[in-house]
């Protein structure tokens, strides 16, 4: 049995029966990291000692459960995960992919990290990312480029590139990413895994180094939809100490996931914005996905979603402006410590006028209202996740890539709507393509249900 190829659900069942131990599972992943990561460069920091100690503790919990009964450990108990390196981890450096944080050792965990540890998850390490999360390539000038495990000469996407690469290569079983303009969904699409951006305020961002206070989302990444739901179940919920967290009870995201898509009313976004600059193979793949949903009993309609263009533009203005505000001191005192592409985008943020920013915020309010109105008539919306498959590492610069690859994801950061990317096939040269499923606020359970139904047919 190759322990690194198991799903979280499979591994959890084996752990609880005692067929494998968390120590064995953890060692298998650490061995795989040692073997494959020199090529992939998915990790910035490997925490082998921490992982082995946590695995030992998880095995003790699992052993007590098997010997004496009592409360059943959760599905994440003993499961090896890794974190994008902007989640603060007590006693473990958290770099945000930047020289400014290269020696930062947090004194406390991010709220969601504590939640995962409370659930018994085992930390393998901290993952490579685009510098300060401001980009979509994870070609990091300070920690090296993260490579796509499907094709080593191509980008893994970003900014959560290390998370997607590590998952697809079998270096961890689950991960957390962050998403400001598509940074969970883009690498999920380009590498071929699952990435969920929840509703704004659904998951605490306390202890997550910010890019944009107004647009940042924390969310799970996994190799399949059920695994993503298990991770999401562990981290969702109100955090009273996070000013951006919304006080709304979390749903049960796992129990209803297998209900299916029958009866759902689904819009399929068409029109110029979703066809221009989009690879014909991607268009065809989403077309086929729409047909799958019809065969599953959903009602699928072509819809005009032209407001996505304005939403994408407004999100871009706010992202660079907010990033420039957070990194103001570094820009003033040590601009040369930023990578070339990140410095260029931060300087674009500095150049945004107050009038431009105010108009972008007004667009945010108007478009959020329009998008929510759209979902009064539809349960879900389908779009491509990215207009193209993974570009080559040596190619257009990162600023150009950001404009292209966030095209279909950024509108749902601006509006705060939940969205998931799931694999929907491969190009003729075996590169993954992603399907994005979007829903109204707080509809993650419905999105996961639809994604799971599609995944079961499309695999």
PAZA-418603 format. One line per 3 residues: their letters; for each residue x, y, z of C-alpha. Coordinates in steps of 0.02 Angstrom, whole numbers, always signed. Example, Ala and Ser with C-alpha at 12.3 -4.5 7.8 and 13.67 -1.06 7.14 Angstrom:
// PAZA-418603
as = +615,-225,+390 | +684,-53,+357
This chain:
// PAZA-418603
xxx = +0,+0,+0 | +68,+172,-49 | +19,+273,+103
xxx = +49,+440,+13 | -88,+401,-115 | -227,+374,+12
xxx = -367,+499,+31 | -398,+575,+203 | -557,+471,+217
xxx = -464,+310,+175 | -319,+347,+291 | -434,+397,+434
xxx = -527,+232,+423 | -364,+133,+425 | -298,+235,+571
xxx = -453,+210,+675 | -452,+22,+644 | -267,+12,+687
xxx = -216,-54,+515 | -89,+86,+501 | -17,+213,+623
xxx = +1,+399,+607 | +187,+373,+632 | +195,+262,+478
xxx = +88,+383,+378 | +195,+530,+430 | +359,+442,+394
xxx = +297,+394,+220 | +260,+575,+180 | +425,+638,+251
xxx = +515,+510,+143 | +419,+568,-10 | +462,+749,+29
xxx = +646,+702,+42 | +637,+612,-125 | +531,+730,-231
xxx = +540,+904,-156 | +716,+943,-218 | +637,+947,-392
xxx = +469,+1024,-348 | +524,+1150,-215 | +351,+1147,-136
xxx = +414,+1169,+43 | +502,+1317,+122 | +517,+1231,+293
xxx = +498,+1046,+334 | +449,+1014,+516 | +497,+831,+533
xxx = +524,+834,+722 | +358,+922,+753 | +269,+800,+637
xxx = +340,+646,+722 | +292,+709,+895 | +115,+754,+838
xxx = +99,+584,+753 | +151,+498,+915 | +19,+595,+1011
xxx = -113,+554,+880 | -70,+369,+890 | -94,+376,+1079
xxx = -267,+454,+1057 | -313,+325,+925 | -246,+183,+1033
xxx = -349,+237,+1183 | -504,+245,+1074 | -477,+68,+1009
xxx = -440,-6,+1181 | -570,+81,+1287 | -699,+154,+1169
xxx = -768,+325,+1206 | -779,+470,+1088 | -720,+427,+913
xxx = -573,+535,+855 | -610,+654,+712 | -567,+615,+532
xxx = -410,+724,+538 | -332,+637,+688 | -160,+578,+633
xxx = -174,+650,+458 | -16,+735,+388 | -48,+908,+318
xxx = +56,+1059,+267 | +19,+1246,+273 | +48,+1390,+154
xxx = +188,+1489,+235 | +84,+1639,+286 | -12,+1545,+421
xxx = +73,+1589,+584 | +140,+1438,+678 | +203,+1452,+856
xxx = +392,+1424,+863 | +405,+1388,+676 | +461,+1522,+555
xxx = +327,+1597,+445 | +402,+1687,+295 | +256,+1738,+183
xxx = +381,+1697,+46 | +470,+1860,+84 | +639,+1918,+149
xxx = +547,+2037,+265 | +479,+1888,+363 | +624,+1768,+334
xxx = +665,+1760,+519 | +490,+1785,+590 | +452,+1657,+726
xxx = +271,+1682,+785 | +227,+1667,+968 | +54,+1597,+931
xxx = -35,+1495,+799 | -161,+1565,+677 | -336,+1525,+737
xxx = -365,+1395,+601 | -198,+1312,+637 | -253,+1287,+817
xxx = -416,+1212,+752 | -321,+1088,+643 | -205,+1041,+786
xxx = -355,+1020,+902 | -425,+900,+772 | -265,+798,+781
xxx = -185,+848,+615 | +3,+823,+595 | +108,+967,+525
xxx = +237,+915,+395 | +294,+1092,+358 | +265,+1262,+278
xxx = +238,+1279,+92 | +313,+1387,-44 | +207,+1531,-110
xxx = +216,+1684,-219 | +306,+1821,-124 | +186,+1905,+2
xxx = +45,+1815,-93 | +47,+1951,-226 | +55,+1845,-383
xxx = -2,+1686,-467 | +156,+1595,-521 | +251,+1549,-360
xxx = +410,+1587,-453 | +484,+1654,-292 | +648,+1751,-308
xxx = +695,+1719,-126 | +649,+1536,-101 | +652,+1473,-280
xxx = +518,+1427,-405 | +390,+1296,-358 | +365,+1178,-506
xxx = +206,+1097,-568 | +212,+909,-530 | +117,+875,-693
xxx = +255,+959,-795 | +411,+1024,-709 | +441,+1161,-836
xxx = +273,+1242,-795 | +213,+1351,-650 | +114,+1276,-507
xxx = +6,+1432,-500 | -10,+1546,-351 | -3,+1616,-235
xxx = -36,+1448,-148 | +73,+1356,-274 | +166,+1250,-147
xxx = +1,+1187,-75 | -62,+1122,-242 | +105,+1050,-295
xxx = +130,+958,-130 | -45,+884,-136 | -35,+822,-314
xxx = +140,+750,-288 | +85,+655,-132 | +190,+758,-11
xxx = +43,+796,+105 | -139,+743,+121 | -217,+913,+144
xxx = -170,+1095,+151 | -230,+1270,+184 | -210,+1408,+57
xxx = -264,+1590,+52 | -360,+1676,-86 | -367,+1862,-127
xxx = -393,+1855,-315 | -389,+1668,-347 | -239,+1606,-249
xxx = -321,+1444,-192 | -418,+1407,-351 | -285,+1452,-480
xxx = -152,+1328,-420 | -289,+1198,-391 | -339,+1219,-574
xxx = -162,+1218,-644 | -101,+1069,-542 | -262,+968,-541
xxx = -329,+964,-363 | -475,+1040,-265 | -473,+1214,-189
xxx = -616,+1298,-94 | -629,+1485,-64 | -767,+1505,+65
xxx = -885,+1651,+91 | -795,+1805,+156 | -796,+1795,+346
xxx = -834,+1607,+353 | -655,+1557,+405 | -549,+1658,+525
xxx = -399,+1750,+452 | -329,+1796,+622 | -146,+1752,+621
xxx = -137,+1745,+430 | -13,+1872,+360 | -126,+1983,+254
xxx = -118,+2039,+74 | -284,+2132,+74 | -390,+2157,+230
xxx = -543,+2179,+118 | -520,+2028,+3 | -421,+1891,+92
xxx = -502,+1721,+118 | -431,+1566,+202 | -481,+1396,+138
xxx = -440,+1211,+114 | -351,+1123,-29 | -357,+934,-53
xxx = -348,+796,-182 | -536,+766,-185 | -696,+854,-135
xxx = -734,+749,+20 | -560,+782,+89 | -585,+968,+60
xxx = -752,+958,+152 | -669,+872,+301 | -537,+1007,+313
xxx = -666,+1143,+292 | -775,+1069,+429 | -628,+1083,+548
xxx = -588,+1266,+512 | -757,+1347,+475 | -843,+1449,+608
xxx = -848,+1616,+696 | -693,+1686,+780 | -745,+1825,+901
xxx = -567,+1893,+903 | -561,+1914,+713 | -645,+2077,+659
xxx = -675,+2005,+485 | -761,+1847,+548 | -951,+1836,+533
xxx = -1052,+1768,+679 | -1148,+1633,+588 | -1152,+1448,+636
xxx = -1058,+1330,+522 | -1157,+1198,+429 | -1125,+1011,+424
xxx = -1027,+1004,+262 | -999,+816,+255 | -1162,+728,+298
xxx = -1259,+791,+145 | -1117,+791,+20 | -1174,+634,-70
xxx = -1353,+692,-103 | -1312,+735,-284 | -1352,+876,-403
xxx = -1528,+827,-455 | -1646,+976,-461 | -1513,+1110,-445
xxx = -1535,+1261,-558 | -1364,+1300,-628 | -1307,+1446,-734
xxx = -1167,+1419,-860 | -1076,+1584,-887 | -1057,+1624,-1070
xxx = -1020,+1780,-1170 | -868,+1875,-1230 | -781,+1893,-1062
xxx = -779,+1704,-1037 | -725,+1661,-1214 | -593,+1792,-1256
xxx = -416,+1740,-1208 | -483,+1569,-1158 | -405,+1410,-1226
xxx = -533,+1318,-1336 | -495,+1158,-1240 | -545,+1242,-1078
xxx = -707,+1305,-1156 | -746,+1129,-1216 | -707,+1053,-1047
xxx = -829,+1169,-958 | -957,+1133,-1093 | -938,+948,-1057
xxx = -952,+981,-870 | -1117,+1071,-898 | -1178,+919,-992
xxx = -1126,+807,-847 | -1232,+911,-729 | -1380,+895,-848
xxx = -1357,+706,-847 | -1354,+713,-656 | -1527,+791,-658
xxx = -1481,+974,-639 | -1561,+1110,-745 | -1423,+1204,-837
xxx = -1449,+1371,-924 | -1336,+1486,-1024 | -1321,+1650,-928
xxx = -1245,+1820,-963 | -1121,+1865,-827 | -1039,+2016,-908
xxx = -1024,+2108,-741 | -879,+1991,-703 | -765,+2102,-807
xxx = -794,+2254,-697 | -780,+2148,-541 | -612,+2079,-595
xxx = -545,+2255,-628 | -604,+2324,-462 | -528,+2177,-369
xxx = -361,+2210,-453 | -361,+2393,-398 | -404,+2350,-219
xxx = -278,+2208,-207 | -125,+2310,-254 | -184,+2461,-154
xxx = -216,+2361,+4 | -51,+2268,-17 | +42,+2433,-35
xxx = -40,+2495,+125 | +11,+2341,+225 | +190,+2346,+157
xxx = +206,+2536,+165 | +356,+2536,+281 | +452,+2407,+181
xxx = +418,+2501,+20 | +484,+2662,+93 | +638,+2593,+180
xxx = +691,+2438,+83 | +607,+2429,-89 | +752,+2327,-157
xxx = +708,+2182,-41 | +551,+2146,-143 | +559,+2040,-300
xxx = +543,+2132,-465 | +364,+2084,-507 | +300,+2111,-330
xxx = +384,+2281,-319 | +306,+2331,-484 | +132,+2284,-423
xxx = +158,+2369,-254 | +210,+2527,-345 | +52,+2513,-449
xxx = -43,+2508,-285 | +45,+2665,-222 | -3,+2753,-384
xxx = -190,+2716,-364 | -280,+2877,-321 | -406,+2893,-181
xxx = -539,+2926,-314 | -497,+2765,-405 | -501,+2667,-243
xxx = -667,+2743,-189 | -743,+2698,-357 | -678,+2520,-340
xxx = -757,+2506,-168 | -921,+2574,-238 | -912,+2444,-377
xxx = -886,+2313,-242 | -1047,+2361,-154 | -1149,+2371,-315
xxx = -1081,+2210,-389 | -1101,+2113,-227 | -1285,+2163,-231
xxx = -1302,+2115,-415 | -1217,+1947,-393 | -1326,+1904,-243
xxx = -1479,+1952,-345 | -1419,+1833,-481 | -1426,+1690,-357
xxx = -1607,+1726,-318 | -1641,+1636,-483 | -1500,+1509,-486
xxx = -1424,+1389,-359 | -1250,+1389,-434 | -1142,+1461,-573
xxx = -1014,+1370,-682 | -860,+1452,-758 | -684,+1397,-804
xxx = -566,+1422,-657 | -424,+1484,-767 | -434,+1530,-951
xxx = -279,+1429,-994 | -186,+1278,-925 | -21,+1300,-833
xxx = +98,+1417,-926 | +284,+1384,-940 | +395,+1452,-801
xxx = +498,+1538,-935 | +368,+1646,-1022 | +265,+1804,-996
xxx = +310,+1898,-837 | +216,+1873,-675 | +120,+2037,-690
xxx = +48,+1983,-858 | +8,+1811,-788 | -86,+1888,-641
xxx = -201,+1984,-757 | -239,+1829,-860 | -252,+1694,-728
xxx = -361,+1792,-604 | -485,+1836,-740 | -622,+1716,-685
xxx = -579,+1700,-500 | -557,+1881,-443 | -741,+1931,-463
xxx = -787,+1813,-321 | -657,+1886,-203 | -728,+2059,-234
xxx = -904,+1999,-197 | -853,+1876,-60 | -951,+1732,-137
xxx = -898,+1552,-105 | -816,+1461,-251 | -728,+1296,-279
xxx = -609,+1236,-414 | -613,+1052,-460 | -522,+958,-598
xxx = -620,+940,-760 | -504,+847,-876 | -338,+868,-964
xxx = -276,+956,-1119 | -205,+857,-1265 | -32,+876,-1185
xxx = -94,+809,-1017 | -111,+974,-922 | -255,+989,-797
xxx = -402,+1106,-821 | -514,+1174,-685 | -702,+1196,-667
xxx = -759,+1334,-550 | -926,+1317,-458 | -992,+1474,-372
xxx = -1140,+1497,-257 | -1228,+1629,-152 | -1161,+1677,+20
xxx = -1149,+1534,+146 | -1189,+1400,+15 | -1029,+1299,+36
xxx = -1128,+1140,+77 | -1221,+1153,-88 | -1062,+1191,-185
xxx = -973,+1041,-108 | -1124,+932,-145 | -1123,+981,-329
xxx = -934,+965,-343 | -939,+792,-264 | -1076,+735,-383
xxx = -976,+794,-534 | -814,+718,-467 | -895,+545,-447
xxx = -946,+544,-631 | -794,+631,-706 | -657,+530,-619
